């Protein structure tokens, strides 16, 4: 659609898992196409390591970023295996009844704490060791630091602070558009409403704009919950479409969520450009907090909106 961009954001993403590689696989792929390596150093008994696997490494946007731009590797810091990396052999070290990976010990410079995340990029001589649990926001900052090549000019700590400030300033509401392939009204909105310059300008200023086909076969994460296609017994409708429709499917429809993910407004069926412009502006600009809808419409009418 011209002038209207549907975004795939952290609130709405296709289900995917991190494609963890062995050290040998990562080195072979790096030789063909250099990318940063992200190395997760863990132990079997580490509770925070397991929590990080479920949360940070399970977050769809993080997963997509890592699979696309990095070579992810896991190293068990107490492995009894002999490892090879960068042409050097690393035998296990005996530590009482347990072993310590000599490779992990070298990477962590003997400061063994778990989990620890190591970012390596030989091509640019970058080596960053981050001990402790990384939540989604912190991990996202490190990933962006590498994908935007910020290491050329910015210290990682300064970059994270600057990124967090920008993210707070860019916090937006969410506009979710629900459509169906059999709905002529959906097609009309896509041809007449969304390409309109005023509508698209307001939408992109105040909202993250998302689109879901009610027959989608994708498994998706929306506001931390997972949804898939409900199958033939539910007319092949997507679970998210069913949940949003509250058992009565109405298409096209637009759902507006606030910055915290709470549903603010449900707009059912065809929405023309004029009314759509005003509703999106009224809610998106937070005018609803200090002015009634009736007064807003009167004000806009005088302005020739």
ZAMARGU-4260 file (C-alpha; in steps of 0.2 Angstrom, whole numbers, plus 5000, padded with zeros to 4 digits):
<rodrens>
0) 5000/5000/5000 | 5007/5017/4995 | 5010/5029/5010 | 5005/5017/5023 | 5017/5005/5032
5) 5012/4990/5041 | 5025/4986/5055 | 5031/4970/5062 | 5035/4975/5080 | 5038/4966/5096
10) 5020/4966/5100 | 5016/4956/5084 | 5028/4944/5077 | 5029/4927/5069 | 5034/4912/5080
15) 5052/4907/5078 | 5066/4899/5088 | 5084/4903/5089 | 5095/4892/5077 | 5109/4888/5089
20) 5125/4883/5081 | 5140/4873/5087 | 5157/4882/5087 | 5162/4872/5072 | 5146/4877/5062
25) 5148/4895/5068 | 5166/4896/5062 | 5162/4888/5045 | 5148/4900/5042 | 5158/4915/5048
30) 5172/4910/5035 | 5159/4912/5021 | 5150/4927/5028 | 5157/4937/5043 | 5144/4941/5056
35) 5145/4944/5075 | 5144/4929/5086 | 5133/4929/5101 | 5139/4916/5114 | 5128/4911/5128
40) 5139/4904/5142 | 5128/4894/5154 | 5127/4879/5166 | 5114/4865/5168 | 5110/4871/5186
45) 5109/4889/5183 | 5091/4896/5186 | 5094/4913/5178 | 5101/4904/5162 | 5085/4894/5160
50) 5075/4910/5164 | 5084/4919/5150 | 5081/4905/5138 | 5062/4906/5141 | 5061/4925/5141
55) 5074/4935/5132 | 5079/4921/5120 | 5061/4917/5117 | 5055/4934/5113 | 5050/4935/5094
60) 5059/4951/5090 | 5075/4945/5098 | 5074/4928/5090 | 5072/4936/5073 | 5087/4948/5075
65) 5099/4935/5081 | 5094/4922/5067 | 5096/4936/5054 | 5111/4945/5059 | 5122/4934/5071
70) 5129/4917/5073 | 5122/4911/5090 | 5132/4898/5100 | 5129/4890/5117 | 5144/4884/5128
75) 5141/4874/5144 | 5154/4881/5156 | 5155/4864/5165 | 5156/4853/5149 | 5168/4839/5150
80) 5171/4840/5131 | 5187/4846/5123 | 5183/4861/5112 | 5191/4869/5097 | 5190/4887/5092
85) 5200/4898/5081 | 5212/4884/5078 | 5216/4881/5097 | 5212/4866/5107 | 5203/4868/5124
90) 5203/4853/5135 | 5191/4853/5150 | 5198/4857/5167 | 5195/4847/5182 | 5186/4856/5196
95) 5182/4845/5211 | 5168/4833/5205 | 5164/4845/5191 | 5173/4851/5175 | 5176/4869/5169
100) 5177/4873/5150 | 5194/4880/5147 | 5187/4890/5133 | 5173/4898/5144 | 5187/4902/5157
105) 5197/4911/5144 | 5182/4920/5137 | 5177/4926/5154 | 5195/4929/5160 | 5192/4917/5175
110) 5177/4927/5181 | 5165/4913/5180 | 5147/4919/5182 | 5131/4913/5174 | 5123/4917/5162
115) 5136/4927/5153 | 5134/4933/5135 | 5149/4936/5124 | 5148/4946/5108 | 5163/4942/5096
120) 5166/4950/5080 | 5184/4947/5074 | 5182/4957/5058 | 5180/4973/5068 | 5190/4967/5083
125) 5175/4969/5095 | 5174/4958/5110 | 5161/4962/5123 | 5158/4951/5139 | 5142/4954/5148
130) 5139/4945/5164 | 5122/4942/5171 | 5104/4940/5165 | 5100/4951/5150 | 5082/4956/5149
135) 5074/4959/5132 | 5077/4978/5132 | 5095/4976/5136 | 5098/4962/5124 | 5089/4972/5110
140) 5101/4987/5114 | 5116/4976/5111 | 5109/4968/5095 | 5106/4985/5088 | 5123/4991/5093
145) 5130/4978/5081 | 5118/4979/5067 | 5120/4998/5066 | 5139/4996/5067 | 5138/5009/5082
150) 5154/5001/5089 | 5164/5012/5076 | 5160/5028/5085 | 5151/5025/5102 | 5154/5017/5118
155) 5142/5003/5122 | 5136/5010/5139 | 5133/5027/5131 | 5124/5019/5116 | 5112/5009/5128
160) 5108/5025/5138 | 5104/5035/5122 | 5094/5021/5114 | 5083/5019/5130 | 5079/5038/5130
165) 5074/5037/5111 | 5063/5022/5114 | 5054/5031/5128 | 5051/5046/5117 | 5045/5035/5103
170) 5032/5025/5113 | 5016/5023/5103 | 4999/5016/5103 | 4995/5001/5093 | 4983/5001/5078
175) 4978/4983/5073 | 4968/4981/5057 | 4958/4965/5054 | 4953/4960/5037 | 4946/4945/5027
180) 4949/4940/5009 | 4931/4938/5005 | 4927/4956/5012 | 4924/4969/4999 | 4924/4982/5013
185) 4941/4977/5018 | 4947/4979/5000 | 4939/4996/4999 | 4948/5002/5014 | 4965/4995/5008
190) 4962/5004/4991 | 4954/5021/4997 | 4957/5024/5015 | 4975/5018/5020 | 4984/5026/5005
195) 4976/5043/5009 | 4990/5054/5014 | 4981/5062/5029 | 4976/5046/5036 | 4993/5037/5034
200) 5002/5052/5041 | 4991/5052/5057 | 4992/5033/5059 | 5011/5033/5057 | 5013/5048/5069
205) 5004/5040/5084 | 5003/5021/5081 | 5012/5005/5077 | 5001/4999/5063 | 4998/4980/5062
210) 4988/4970/5050 | 4980/4952/5052 | 4971/4942/5039 | 4958/4932/5049 | 4963/4916/5039
215) 4982/4918/5043 | 4991/4902/5046 | 5005/4910/5056 | 5008/4907/5074 | 5010/4924/5081
220) 5014/4933/5098 | 5003/4948/5102 | 5005/4957/5118 | 5015/4942/5126 | 5002/4929/5121
225) 5003/4916/5107 | 4990/4914/5094 | 4989/4901/5080 | 4976/4896/5067 | 4961/4888/5076
230) 4959/4875/5062 | 4944/4868/5052 | 4933/4866/5067 | 4934/4885/5069 | 4932/4889/5050
235) 4951/4891/5049 | 4950/4907/5058 | 4965/4914/5067 | 4964/4913/5086 | 4969/4931/5088
240) 4955/4936/5076 | 4942/4926/5086 | 4949/4933/5103 | 4948/4951/5096 | 4930/4949/5089
245) 4923/4942/5105 | 4914/4928/5096 | 4906/4939/5083 | 4918/4941/5068 | 4917/4959/5060
250) 4927/4963/5046 | 4935/4975/5042 | 4939/4981/5059 | 4952/4992/5068 | 4957/4989/5086
255) 4967/5003/5095 | 4978/4998/5111 | 4986/5011/5122 | 5005/5011/5126 | 5003/4998/5139
260) 4993/4986/5128 | 4976/4989/5135 | 4961/4989/5122 | 4955/5007/5120 | 4943/5007/5105
265) 4935/4994/5093 | 4930/5001/5076 | 4919/4989/5066 | 4916/4988/5048 | 4920/5001/5034
270) 4928/5017/5041 | 4929/5031/5029 | 4943/5043/5028 | 4935/5058/5036 | 4929/5049/5051
275) 4945/5039/5052 | 4956/5054/5052 | 4947/5062/5066 | 4946/5046/5077 | 4964/5042/5075
280) 4969/5060/5079 | 4957/5061/5094 | 4964/5045/5102 | 4982/5046/5096 | 4985/5064/5101
285) 4977/5060/5118 | 4964/5074/5115 | 4951/5062/5123 | 4959/5065/5140 | 4953/5083/5141
290) 4940/5085/5128 | 4924/5076/5124 | 4921/5068/5106 | 4907/5080/5103 | 4917/5095/5107
295) 4932/5089/5097 | 4921/5086/5081 | 4914/5104/5083 | 4932/5111/5084 | 4938/5101/5069
300) 4923/5106/5059 | 4927/5124/5062 | 4945/5121/5057 | 4938/5113/5041 | 4946/5096/5046
</rodrens>
